Amino acid sequence: MDFEKSLEIEDLKGKNVICIAGIASPISFFNMVEKLGAKIVRKVAYPDHYYFTKSEIENLLKDAKDQDALLVTTEKDIVKIRRYSVDNSIQYIEIDIDFYENEDSVKELIMKVMK
C-alpha cells in the first residue's frame, strides 16, 4: 500500500484492523469500517481534535503488529498521526460527500450561512 494515498474500500474486506478516531462521532466511523467488511479487533476513540503523542502511535503500531492488523483512521486524524510515523500499516479512509439530489440547493444554503 502506498503511504501517500488513502485505503481502498476493497482493501478492508476480511482484514483485521485497529480503528483510531479522534472525531466528534467515532462510533459512526467504527460502524462504517465494519460495514465495509473489516474485522475490527480494537476500537480506539479519542476526543475530537485530539493531538496524538509519539508514544501512543508507537504503542498502537506494536499492538497492530502483534494482532496482524492494519491501523485504520480518518483522513482528519492521519494528518496528526503522520507527524510521528510514516509506517504504511497506518492507513486512512477518504470520505467524500455525494449528493443524490438537490446538490445546488444544499451548496446555496451553505454559502448563505458562510457569509
N, C-alpha and C positions, 0 to 999 in steps of 0.2 A: 504494500500500500504506500502511496505517495503521501508524505507528511504534509505537503502543501495543499492537498485537496481534501474535500470532505469525504466521509464514508458513504459509499453507495448503499442504498437500501438492501440490495441483494446480498451484500457482504455480511449482513447481520443474521440472516436466517440460519438458525441452528447453532450459532456461536455463543459461547459463554462470554458474558460481558459484566463489567462493573460499571454501573451508571453513576456519573457525577453531575450534580446540578446545583448551581448557586443562582437560582432564579426564583421568581415570586411563586411559581406553581410547579415545584419539582415532581409532584405526583403525576401531573399531565405528561411531563416528559418521560417518566418511567413507564407509564401506560402506553405511550406511543411506541417506545422501544420494544416493549413486549408484543404489541400488535404487529410489529414488523418482523416478528419471528425469532427474536433473540431470547436466549435463556439468561435472565438476569440472576447472577449469583450473589450480587450485593448492590444495594442502593445507598448512595451517599448524598445526603442533602445538606446544603449549606444555606445560610441566609442570602437573600437577594443582594447582588453587588459584592459578594464576598471576594476577598483577595486571598488566594491560596498561599500557603507557605511552602518553602522548598521541602521541608521535612514531610509535610502532608503528601505532596506529589511523590516523593521518593517512597513513602510507605504504601501509597496506592499502586505504584509500579511494582513493588515487591509482591503485594497481595495479588495483583493481576498475573504476575509470572507464576506464583505458587498455585493459582487456580486455572492456569492456562486460559486466561481471559483477556479480552480487549478492554481497555478503558474507553468508555463512550461518554461524551459530554456534549454540551450545547455549543453552538457557534459563538455565542457570547462568552462562555467560560473558557474556550480554548485559547482565546487571546491572552487571558491572565495566566493560564497554565503554561503557555509557551515561554513565559519569562524564565521558567525553571527547567523545562525539559523539552527536547525535540525528539524524544523517543517516539517511534512510529507505532507503538502499541497504544498510544493515546490518539483516539480519533474523535471527530465531531460530526454531528449530523446537521447539514444545512437545511433550513426550513424556509420555504417560500410560501407566499400567500397567493393563491389563485382565486379569482372571483368567478363564480358561475353566472352571475347576473348582477346588474346594477353597479358595475365597477366605477363608471363615471360618477354616479351619484355619491358613492362612498368617498371617492377621491375629492369631490367637490366639498363634501361635508368636512373632511379632514382639513382641507385648505382654509375653510371658513374658521375653524377652531384655531388654526395656527396663526391667523392674522392678528 
